[in-house]
Amino acid sequence: MNPLKMYLLMGGFGGNGGTEGGSGSFITTLIPFALIIVIFYFFIIRPQNKKQKDTQKMLSALKKGDKVVTIGGLHGVIQSVKESTVIVKVDENTKMEFSRSAIQSVTAEGKGDKEEKIEAKDGEKPAEESK
């Protein structure tokens, strides 16, 4: 195709294909990109930042006696806390030292260990024993 014909088809040589249509089409092109950026912020970036802050808060609040799970899935109780590491008691005689960042979560305080049996009224058996 001849370059002159192409130029005429695309709106060259004045007419209604001037600068007025150019600015309007620029804004309409910019709106979807801005919308995509806002969606990415609210669905990806913001939740990730919140999760990272919660993890940092959890790691800084580690203390002796907390039941933890490591990234590798190892369950144990924190024996002592150092500046950048923690010593986790895994078994009666087994203690392991982990970096703080290797702790994935702090599990609920040992319900089975500290739970006291509640005496039932009128001589009934406690709910736990009747199961």
N, C-alpha and C positions, 0 to 999 in steps of 0.2 A: 504494500500500500504506500502511496505517495505521502511523504512527511507533511506536505501542506494540507492534504485532505484530513490527516490525523489531527493536525492542529486545529482545523476548523471544527471537526467533530467534538473535540474536547472543550470547545467554547472560547477559542482565541478570537482576536480582533474585536474587542469591545463586546457590546451586547449585554446580556444579563449574566454572563459568567465572570464578572469582575470581582472586586474586593469584597463586596457586600456578602456574597454567598460564601466566601472563603472564611470569614470570621465566624459565621453561624455554623458552618460545618466543623470548624475547629472546636467549638464549645461542645457540640453534640458528640464529637469524637472523644473529648476529654472526660465527659460525664461517666461513661461506662468504666474507664480506667480508675477514676476516683472511687466509684462504687466498689470495684474489685478490691482496691486497697483498704477501704473501710471494712469490707467483709473479712478479708484476711486478718485485719487487726483484731476484730471482735471474736473470730472463731479460732484463730491459731496463735497469734502473738500474745494477746492478753491472758488467755488461760495458761499458756506456758510460763509466762512471767509469774503468775500467781502461784503455780505449782512449785516453781523454783524458790520463791520466797518462803512458802510453807515448809519445804524441805530444809532450807537453811535454818529456819526457826526451830524445827524439830531436832536438827543436828546440834545446835547450840544449847538446847535444853536437856541433852543427855545427862543422866546422873547414875550413880551407883544403884544397882538393884532393878533397873529398867529391863524388861524382857524385850529383846530385839530380834529382828530377822535381817540377815545380811543380804546383799545383792545376789549372792550365790545360793541363798535359801537356807543358810545355817541358822538354827534357833539357839539362843542362849541368853544368859543374864549378864549384864555389865558388872564386872568385878571392880574395875577402877577406870577413871577418866583422866587422860592426859591432854596436853594442849592440842595435838593434831591426831591422836590415836585413842582407842579405847581397848581395854582388855576384857574379852568376853569369856565367861565361864560356860563351857559347853557340856562338860560332864563332871563327875566328882573330882577327878584329877587332871582334867584337861582345860587349860586356859590358852586362848589365842589372842594375838594382838592384831587389830584391824585399824585401818585408816577410818576416820570419822565418815568420810564420803562413801565407805563401803556399807554403811548401815542403811537399809532400805526403809524400815519402818519400826516403830515401837508398838508392840502388841499390847492388848488390854492387860492391865495389871492382873496377875494370877488369880483368877476367880476361884479356881479349884484349890489353891494353896492357902488363901487367906479366908476362905468362906467358912462361916460358922454355921453349925446346924441350928435351925430355929426350932425351939420347943413348941409343939402345938398345944393349943388350949384343950381342956377337958380330956386329956389323955389320948388324943388322936395321934396317929403317926405323922411325922413331918411329910410334906409333899414329896421330898426327894427320896425317902425310903419307900414310899408306896409305889414308885414306878417300877 
